Amino acid sequence: MNYVTNPTKEQHLFSTKQMVSLSLLTALAYVLMLIHLPFKFLGFLELEFSDVPAIVATLTYGPIAGVVVELLKNVIKAITATTTGGVGEIANFVISACYIIPLGVIFRRVQTKKKLILSFLGGIIGFVIAGIVVNYFVTVPLYAKLFGGMEAVIGAASVTIPAIKSLATVVILGITPFNIVKGIMMSAVGYYVYKMLYPVVKA
């Protein structure tokens, strides 16, 4: 089976099977979002793969499906387990959507393996750029407010990367390289999970 194909064009409403598949993928994304690894880069960044189900939805049904999974995942998290009053979940949704949308839009228009790589590259670029903006203006200031102030955050980050001296360097020298690595890893995992699940979730 050739997995590098254009997904079926989205309809105005998802079919019953698609809605069931998206519900299951949303549930999986939520569970993955709650799993915390013991290691935190810079003291507060975690590697997690809750975007993988949204990648599967995007490659199978299109970017709208992926955005729906990201939205529902974060809404459920905001209702049941938020520690930021929902602000963190909004930030997570915006950054993830900026990965999903270019990934899905490019993927729907191409078929070759080379252009599949471009699809994931577009997603990673969107993810990294959105991460810079959202982390600088929202996430890091919020984290600082909740956990001892900006100086505490900068101090914790500088233990790992001594060149970090300010909010800007936290984002550029710390968070951005982390997001590049995370984007590459979740792209690779997402694609191979998609290959495995495609026969089950396809319309």
Protein Blocks (a to p, Z undefined) as FASTA:
>chain_A
ZZbbcdddddfbdcfklmmmmmmmmmmmmmmmmpccfbdghhlaccdfklmmmmmmmmmn
ojklmmmmmmmmmmmmmmmmpckgommmmmmmmmmmmmmmmmmmmmmmpcbfklmmmmmm
mmmmmmmmmmmmmmmmmmmmmmmmmnopjklmmmmmmmmmmmlcbfklmmmmmmmmmmmm
mmmmmmmmmmmmmmmmmmmmpZZ
